[in-house]
């Protein structure tokens, strides 16, 4: 699964999601993912800032697993 497929799955769950690349940030935090709402709950919020899109994807998948959601179910 890539980040676009995961974001598509998240919007189907009623969540909002942002995936951002920012060349002005330090090299270790140039990629960011934020997800909230929908199936995660109204007051939910997840954010990770990492060096690569793959690291952001893995953090998000780990978070979803702990929240009891999985795009693989």
C-alpha angles and dihedrals in degrees: 000000000000129000094262092054090047093049090050089053091048093054089049085057090054095253127134117228137187125193113186139179117197121185092190093065125085115279094253094057107033094120125062137181125190125182131175145156132013115074089358091066134262096274097042123120132174127181133168130178114199144159096250140029090238091057090051090049092051093048090051094048089050091050093049090051092053089048090055096250127117132176086207096063 
